[in-house]
Amino acid sequence: MDNLSIERVWEDNNMFEIEIIAQSKFICAKAKDYIQEKSINDLAATLETFPKNFNDKFLWEIGECTDCFSFISLNFYCEDKYGSIIIEIQMDINDGTPKSKHHCQLLIKTKVDLLNRFGKSLYILNESGIGKKITLNQIDE
């Protein structure tokens, strides 16, 4: 099942580290990067009301393609007019091996209501405490 999760795995006074796990039918990819509250707030504010119309697109990136750690990109857009959303995910990871740059790109699908709920839940990541985690396609039990 397509899914996306973000977990707070380390923290300091001005920043924290998140781990993003993206899973499609064919692949599962995981990357970590350092982030500040503002970046999470920007993502949350957009996703809790995305899309406003069928042609809406939203690109969220952390890290830099040239840095020594990782680059994570989430590109959100509508698949159809029935509430299906595509998230195109790109992860570039430098793991310190001789061929130190590894690239993964995958698509996951979700529905508007799940994406909006995910957006509203993102603010949890800004609360202090390691282990805070949100999941896109989680079904409440």
DRENPA-3360 file (N, C-alpha, C; in nm, 2 decimals, always signed):
BEGIN
1 = MDNLSIER = +0.08/-0.12/+0.00/+0.00/+0.00/+0.00/+0.09/+0.12/+0.00 ~ +0.05/+0.22/-0.08/+0.12/+0.35/-0.08/+0.11/+0.42/+0.05 ~ +0.22/+0.47/+0.10/+0.22/+0.54/+0.23/+0.34/+0.63/+0.24 ~ +0.33/+0.72/+0.33/+0.43/+0.82/+0.36/+0.43/+0.85/+0.51 ~ +0.54/+0.84/+0.58/+0.54/+0.87/+0.72/+0.66/+0.97/+0.75 ~ +0.64/+1.05/+0.85/+0.75/+1.14/+0.89/+0.76/+1.13/+1.04 ~ +0.88/+1.11/+1.09/+0.90/+1.09/+1.24/+1.02/+1.18/+1.28 ~ +1.00/+1.24/+1.40/+1.10/+1.32/+1.46/+1.20/+1.23/+1.53;
9 = VWEDNNMF = +1.32/+1.22/+1.49/+1.42/+1.12/+1.54/+1.53/+1.18/+1.62 ~ +1.55/+1.32/+1.62/+1.66/+1.38/+1.70/+1.62/+1.53/+1.71 ~ +1.66/+1.59/+1.82/+1.63/+1.73/+1.84/+1.74/+1.81/+1.91 ~ +1.74/+1.94/+1.89/+1.83/+2.03/+1.95/+1.74/+2.16/+1.97 ~ +1.80/+2.27/+2.02/+1.73/+2.39/+2.05/+1.67/+2.45/+1.92 ~ +1.74/+2.46/+1.81/+1.70/+2.54/+1.70/+1.65/+2.45/+1.58 ~ +1.68/+2.32/+1.59/+1.64/+2.23/+1.48/+1.62/+2.09/+1.53 ~ +1.57/+2.01/+1.44/+1.55/+1.87/+1.47/+1.57/+1.79/+1.34;
17 = EIEIIAQS = +1.58/+1.66/+1.36/+1.60/+1.57/+1.25/+1.47/+1.49/+1.23 ~ +1.43/+1.47/+1.10/+1.32/+1.39/+1.07/+1.36/+1.27/+0.98 ~ +1.29/+1.17/+0.99/+1.31/+1.05/+0.90/+1.18/+1.04/+0.82 ~ +1.20/+1.04/+0.69/+1.08/+1.02/+0.60/+1.09/+0.88/+0.54 ~ +0.98/+0.81/+0.55/+0.97/+0.68/+0.48/+0.86/+0.69/+0.38 ~ +0.89/+0.66/+0.25/+0.80/+0.66/+0.14/+0.79/+0.51/+0.09 ~ +0.66/+0.47/+0.07/+0.65/+0.33/+0.03/+0.54/+0.32/-0.08 ~ +0.58/+0.26/-0.19/+0.48/+0.23/-0.30/+0.47/+0.08/-0.31;
25 = KFICAKAK = +0.39/+0.04/-0.41/+0.38/-0.10/-0.44/+0.51/-0.17/-0.47 ~ +0.60/-0.09/-0.53/+0.73/-0.15/-0.58/+0.85/-0.12/-0.50 ~ +0.85/-0.02/-0.41/+0.97/+0.03/-0.35/+0.94/+0.09/-0.21 ~ +1.03/+0.08/-0.12/+1.03/+0.16/+0.00/+1.16/+0.23/+0.02 ~ +1.15/+0.36/+0.05/+1.28/+0.44/+0.06/+1.27/+0.52/+0.19 ~ +1.39/+0.54/+0.25/+1.39/+0.61/+0.38/+1.51/+0.71/+0.37 ~ +1.49/+0.83/+0.43/+1.59/+0.93/+0.43/+1.57/+1.02/+0.56 ~ +1.68/+1.07/+0.61/+1.68/+1.16/+0.72/+1.73/+1.29/+0.68;
33 = DYIQEKSI = +1.68/+1.40/+0.74/+1.74/+1.53/+0.72/+1.71/+1.62/+0.83 ~ +1.78/+1.73/+0.85/+1.76/+1.83/+0.95/+1.67/+1.93/+0.90 ~ +1.58/+1.99/+1.00/+1.48/+2.08/+0.96/+1.45/+2.17/+1.07 ~ +1.38/+2.28/+1.04/+1.34/+2.38/+1.14/+1.18/+2.38/+1.14 ~ +1.13/+2.43/+1.24/+0.98/+2.44/+1.26/+0.91/+2.51/+1.14 ~ +0.97/+2.61/+1.09/+0.91/+2.69/+0.98/+0.88/+2.60/+0.86 ~ +0.98/+2.52/+0.83/+0.96/+2.43/+0.71/+0.84/+2.33/+0.73 ~ +0.82/+2.28/+0.85/+0.71/+2.19/+0.88/+0.58/+2.28/+0.87;
41 = NDLAATLE = +0.58/+2.40/+0.93/+0.47/+2.49/+0.93/+0.42/+2.52/+0.78 ~ +0.52/+2.54/+0.70/+0.49/+2.57/+0.56/+0.42/+2.45/+0.49 ~ +0.48/+2.34/+0.51/+0.42/+2.21/+0.45/+0.28/+2.19/+0.51 ~ +0.26/+2.20/+0.64/+0.13/+2.18/+0.70/+0.03/+2.28/+0.65 ~ +0.06/+2.40/+0.65/-0.03/+2.50/+0.61/-0.08/+2.48/+0.46 ~ +0.00/+2.43/+0.38/-0.04/+2.41/+0.24/-0.12/+2.28/+0.23 ~ -0.07/+2.17/+0.29/-0.14/+2.04/+0.28/-0.28/+2.03/+0.34 ~ -0.30/+2.11/+0.45/-0.43/+2.10/+0.52/-0.54/+2.15/+0.43;
49 = TFPKNFND = -0.51/+2.22/+0.32/-0.62/+2.27/+0.23/-0.59/+2.24/+0.09 ~ -0.49/+2.15/+0.06/-0.46/+2.12/-0.08/-0.55/+2.02/-0.14 ~ -0.59/+2.03/-0.26/-0.57/+2.14/-0.35/-0.69/+2.24/-0.35 ~ -0.66/+2.36/-0.39/-0.77/+2.46/-0.40/-0.84/+2.45/-0.53 ~ -0.77/+2.40/-0.64/-0.83/+2.37/-0.77/-0.75/+2.25/-0.83 ~ -0.81/+2.20/-0.94/-0.75/+2.08/-1.00/-0.61/+2.10/-1.05 ~ -0.57/+2.22/-1.09/-0.44/+2.25/-1.14/-0.33/+2.28/-1.04 ~ -0.37/+2.28/-0.91/-0.27/+2.31/-0.80/-0.16/+2.21/-0.80;
57 = KFLWEIGE = -0.04/+2.26/-0.78/+0.08/+2.18/-0.76/+0.15/+2.24/-0.64 ~ +0.22/+2.16/-0.57/+0.30/+2.21/-0.45/+0.43/+2.13/-0.44 ~ +0.54/+2.20/-0.44/+0.67/+2.13/-0.43/+0.73/+2.17/-0.29 ~ +0.77/+2.07/-0.21/+0.84/+2.10/-0.08/+0.97/+2.02/-0.08 ~ +1.08/+2.10/-0.05/+1.21/+2.04/-0.05/+1.28/+2.07/+0.08 ~ +1.37/+1.97/+0.12/+1.46/+2.00/+0.23/+1.59/+1.95/+0.19 ~ +1.70/+2.01/+0.24/+1.83/+1.97/+0.20/+1.87/+2.04/+0.07 ~ +1.98/+2.01/+0.02/+2.02/+2.07/-0.11/+2.08/+1.95/-0.19;
65 = CTDCFSFI = +2.07/+1.96/-0.32/+2.12/+1.86/-0.41/+2.27/+1.84/-0.39 ~ +2.34/+1.95/-0.35/+2.48/+1.95/-0.35/+2.54/+1.92/-0.21 ~ +2.45/+1.92/-0.11/+2.51/+1.90/+0.03/+2.56/+1.76/+0.05 ~ +2.62/+1.74/+0.16/+2.69/+1.62/+0.19/+2.60/+1.52/+0.26 ~ +2.48/+1.55/+0.29/+2.39/+1.46/+0.36/+2.28/+1.41/+0.26 ~ +2.17/+1.48/+0.26/+2.06/+1.43/+0.17/+1.98/+1.55/+0.12 ~ +1.89/+1.51/+0.02/+1.80/+1.60/-0.04/+1.67/+1.53/-0.05 ~ +1.56/+1.59/-0.01/+1.43/+1.52/-0.01/+1.33/+1.62/-0.08;
73 = SLNFYCED = +1.26/+1.57/-0.18/+1.16/+1.65/-0.25/+1.03/+1.58/-0.25 ~ +0.92/+1.65/-0.22/+0.79/+1.60/-0.23/+0.71/+1.69/-0.32 ~ +0.66/+1.64/-0.43/+0.59/+1.72/-0.53/+0.44/+1.67/-0.54 ~ +0.35/+1.75/-0.50/+0.21/+1.71/-0.48/+0.13/+1.77/-0.60 ~ +0.04/+1.68/-0.66/-0.05/+1.73/-0.77/-0.17/+1.64/-0.78 ~ -0.27/+1.68/-0.85/-0.39/+1.61/-0.87/-0.38/+1.51/-0.98 ~ -0.43/+1.39/-0.96/-0.43/+1.28/-1.06/-0.55/+1.29/-1.15 ~ -0.66/+1.32/-1.08/-0.79/+1.33/-1.15/-0.88/+1.43/-1.08;
81 = KYGSIIIE = -1.00/+1.44/-1.13/-1.10/+1.54/-1.06/-1.18/+1.47/-0.96 ~ -1.15/+1.35/-0.91/-1.22/+1.28/-0.82/-1.15/+1.27/-0.68 ~ -1.05/+1.35/-0.66/-0.99/+1.36/-0.53/-0.86/+1.27/-0.51 ~ -0.81/+1.22/-0.62/-0.69/+1.14/-0.62/-0.57/+1.23/-0.63 ~ -0.47/+1.21/-0.54/-0.35/+1.29/-0.54/-0.23/+1.20/-0.56 ~ -0.14/+1.26/-0.64/-0.01/+1.19/-0.66/+0.10/+1.27/-0.58 ~ +0.19/+1.20/-0.51/+0.30/+1.26/-0.45/+0.43/+1.20/-0.52 ~ +0.50/+1.28/-0.59/+0.62/+1.24/-0.65/+0.74/+1.26/-0.55;
89 = IQMDINDG = +0.80/+1.16/-0.51/+0.91/+1.17/-0.41/+1.04/+1.15/-0.47 ~ +1.14/+1.23/-0.43/+1.27/+1.22/-0.48/+1.36/+1.22/-0.35 ~ +1.45/+1.13/-0.34/+1.55/+1.13/-0.23/+1.69/+1.10/-0.28 ~ +1.78/+1.19/-0.25/+1.92/+1.18/-0.28/+1.99/+1.16/-0.15 ~ +2.06/+1.06/-0.13/+2.13/+1.03/-0.01/+2.28/+1.01/-0.03 ~ +2.36/+1.07/+0.06/+2.50/+1.05/+0.06/+2.53/+0.96/+0.18 ~ +2.57/+0.84/+0.15/+2.59/+0.74/+0.26/+2.73/+0.72/+0.29 ~ +2.82/+0.79/+0.23/+2.97/+0.78/+0.26/+3.04/+0.67/+0.19;
97 = TPKSKHHC = +2.97/+0.59/+0.10/+3.04/+0.49/+0.02/+3.11/+0.55/-0.10 ~ +3.20/+0.47/-0.16/+3.27/+0.52/-0.28/+3.18/+0.59/-0.38 ~ +3.07/+0.53/-0.41/+2.97/+0.59/-0.50/+2.86/+0.66/-0.40 ~ +2.90/+0.77/-0.34/+2.83/+0.82/-0.22/+2.70/+0.88/-0.25 ~ +2.66/+0.90/-0.37/+2.53/+0.96/-0.40/+2.43/+0.86/-0.45 ~ +2.33/+0.83/-0.38/+2.23/+0.74/-0.42/+2.09/+0.81/-0.44 ~ +2.02/+0.78/-0.55/+1.90/+0.85/-0.59/+1.79/+0.75/-0.59 ~ +1.67/+0.80/-0.54/+1.55/+0.72/-0.55/+1.44/+0.81/-0.58;
105 = QLLIKTKV = +1.35/+0.77/-0.67/+1.23/+0.84/-0.71/+1.11/+0.75/-0.72 ~ +1.00/+0.79/-0.66/+0.88/+0.70/-0.66/+0.76/+0.79/-0.65 ~ +0.65/+0.73/-0.69/+0.52/+0.79/-0.68/+0.43/+0.72/-0.58 ~ +0.36/+0.79/-0.50/+0.26/+0.73/-0.41/+0.13/+0.80/-0.44 ~ +0.02/+0.73/-0.42/-0.11/+0.79/-0.44/-0.19/+0.79/-0.31 ~ -0.27/+0.90/-0.30/-0.36/+0.91/-0.18/-0.48/+0.99/-0.22 ~ -0.57/+1.01/-0.13/-0.69/+1.09/-0.15/-0.68/+1.22/-0.08 ~ -0.76/+1.32/-0.13/-0.76/+1.46/-0.07/-0.78/+1.46/+0.08;
113 = DLLNRFGK = -0.88/+1.39/+0.12/-0.92/+1.39/+0.27/-0.80/+1.34/+0.35 ~ -0.73/+1.23/+0.31/-0.62/+1.18/+0.38/-0.50/+1.28/+0.38 ~ -0.48/+1.34/+0.27/-0.37/+1.44/+0.26/-0.40/+1.56/+0.35 ~ -0.53/+1.61/+0.35/-0.56/+1.72/+0.44/-0.54/+1.68/+0.58 ~ -0.58/+1.56/+0.62/-0.57/+1.52/+0.76/-0.42/+1.51/+0.80 ~ -0.34/+1.46/+0.70/-0.19/+1.45/+0.72/-0.13/+1.59/+0.74 ~ -0.18/+1.69/+0.66/-0.13/+1.83/+0.68/-0.16/+1.88/+0.81 ~ -0.28/+1.86/+0.86/-0.32/+1.91/+1.00/-0.24/+1.84/+1.11;
121 = SLYILNES = -0.20/+1.71/+1.08/-0.12/+1.64/+1.18/+0.02/+1.68/+1.19 ~ +0.07/+1.74/+1.08/+0.22/+1.77/+1.07/+0.26/+1.86/+1.19 ~ +0.18/+1.95/+1.24/+0.22/+2.04/+1.35/+0.27/+1.96/+1.47 ~ +0.23/+1.84/+1.48/+0.27/+1.75/+1.60/+0.43/+1.74/+1.59 ~ +0.48/+1.74/+1.47/+0.63/+1.72/+1.46/+0.71/+1.84/+1.52 ~ +0.64/+1.95/+1.54/+0.71/+2.07/+1.59/+0.71/+2.07/+1.75 ~ +0.63/+1.98/+1.81/+0.63/+1.97/+1.95/+0.76/+1.89/+2.00 ~ +0.82/+1.94/+2.10/+0.94/+1.88/+2.16/+0.91/+1.73/+2.19;
129 = GIGKKITL = +1.01/+1.65/+2.16/+1.00/+1.50/+2.20/+1.03/+1.41/+2.08 ~ +1.13/+1.33/+2.09/+1.17/+1.24/+1.99/+1.06/+1.13/+1.98 ~ +1.04/+1.08/+1.86/+0.94/+0.97/+1.84/+0.80/+1.02/+1.79 ~ +0.78/+1.14/+1.78/+0.65/+1.19/+1.72/+0.65/+1.15/+1.58 ~ +0.54/+1.09/+1.54/+0.53/+1.04/+1.40/+0.39/+1.06/+1.34 ~ +0.39/+1.09/+1.22/+0.26/+1.10/+1.15/+0.27/+1.01/+1.02 ~ +0.15/+0.96/+0.98/+0.14/+0.87/+0.87/+0.03/+0.91/+0.78 ~ +0.06/+0.91/+0.65/-0.04/+0.96/+0.55/-0.17/+0.87/+0.54;
137 = NQIDE = -0.15/+0.75/+0.51/-0.26/+0.66/+0.48/-0.30/+0.57/+0.60 ~ -0.28/+0.62/+0.72/-0.31/+0.55/+0.84/-0.46/+0.55/+0.86 ~ -0.52/+0.44/+0.89/-0.66/+0.43/+0.92/-0.68/+0.43/+1.07 ~ -0.76/+0.52/+1.12/-0.78/+0.52/+1.26/-0.85/+0.39/+1.31 ~ -0.81/+0.34/+1.42/-0.86/+0.22/+1.48/-0.96/+0.25/+1.59;
% end
